[in-house]
Amino acid sequence: MQEQKNLEAIMGLIMFGGNAKSDAMEAIAAAKKGDFELADAKIKDAEESLVQAHHSQTEMLTQEAQGNHMEVTLLTVHSQDHLMTSIAFTDLAKEIIDLYRRLDA
């Protein structure tokens, strides 16, 4: 049962992290075309996906803190990497969108 919960949390990190990165990329593309309303909406979507990913990560950390240690697999490492990359990419996307706004002004 616990293994299933861990797998669900891991897959949540991968899925929501991937969604966030995809939305952030779409936000940059929209800003490049001058569609800042869409860019802002896509960044909001990315941030919402990151919140969901954090919920999955919190579940894993809570289990660890309660003494339910999980086996660290390549999938676990991949999920954490996916999340951190998505966070960094979303932050960078915001900066790129801001640059496009300045160029447009």
C-alpha positions in Angstrom: 0.0 0.0 0.0 2.8 2.5 0.9 4.7 1.6 -2.2 1.6 2.5 -4.3 1.3 5.9 -2.5 5.0 6.6 -3.1 4.6 5.7 -6.8 1.6 8.0 -7.1 3.6 10.9 -5.5 6.6 10.3 -7.8 4.4 10.2 -10.8 2.7 13.4 -9.6 6.1 15.1 -9.5 6.9 14.0 -13.0 3.5 14.9 -14.5 2.9 18.2 -12.8 6.6 19.2 -13.3 6.3 18.4 -17.0 3.0 20.4 -17.3 4.7 23.4 -15.6 7.6 23.3 -17.9 5.4 23.0 -21.0 3.2 25.8 -19.9 6.2 28.0 -19.2 7.5 27.3 -22.7 4.2 28.2 -24.2 4.2 31.4 -22.1 7.6 32.4 -23.6 6.3 31.7 -27.1 3.2 33.8 -26.5 5.3 36.7 -25.2 7.6 36.4 -28.2 4.5 37.0 -30.4 3.4 39.9 -28.2 0.4 38.1 -26.6 1.1 39.0 -23.0 -2.3 38.1 -21.8 -1.8 34.5 -23.0 1.8 34.5 -21.6 0.5 35.6 -18.2 -2.2 32.9 -18.3 0.3 30.2 -19.2 2.6 31.3 -16.4 -0.3 31.1 -14.0 -1.0 27.6 -15.2 2.7 26.7 -14.7 2.6 28.0 -11.2 -0.6 26.0 -10.4 1.1 22.8 -11.7 4.1 23.5 -9.5 1.8 23.9 -6.5 0.4 20.4 -7.3 3.9 19.0 -7.7 4.8 20.4 -4.3 1.8 18.6 -2.8 3.2 15.4 -4.1 6.6 16.2 -2.8 5.2 17.1 0.6 3.5 13.7 0.8 6.8 12.0 0.2 8.6 14.2 2.8 5.8 13.6 5.3 6.1 9.9 4.9 9.9 10.1 5.4 9.5 12.3 8.5 7.1 9.7 10.0 9.7 7.0 9.6 8.4 5.4 6.5 11.6 5.4 4.5 11.2 4.8 0.9 13.7 3.1 -1.4 15.4 5.8 -3.6 15.2 4.6 -7.2 16.1 6.2 -10.4 12.5 7.1 -10.9 12.5 8.9 -7.6 15.6 10.9 -8.6 14.1 11.6 -12.0 11.0 13.0 -10.4 13.0 15.4 -8.1 15.1 16.4 -11.1 12.0 17.1 -13.1 10.5 19.3 -10.4 13.6 21.3 -9.8 14.1 21.8 -13.6 10.5 23.0 -13.9 10.8 25.4 -11.1 14.0 26.9 -12.6 12.5 27.0 -16.1 9.3 28.8 -14.9 11.4 31.4 -13.0 13.5 32.0 -16.1 10.4 32.2 -18.3 9.0 35.0 -16.1 12.3 36.9 -16.7 12.2 36.3 -20.5 8.6 37.4 -20.6 9.5 40.6 -18.8 12.2 41.2 -21.4 9.7 40.8 -24.2 7.4 43.3 -22.4 10.2 45.9 -22.3 11.1 45.3 -25.9 7.4 45.7 -26.8 7.0 49.0 -24.9 
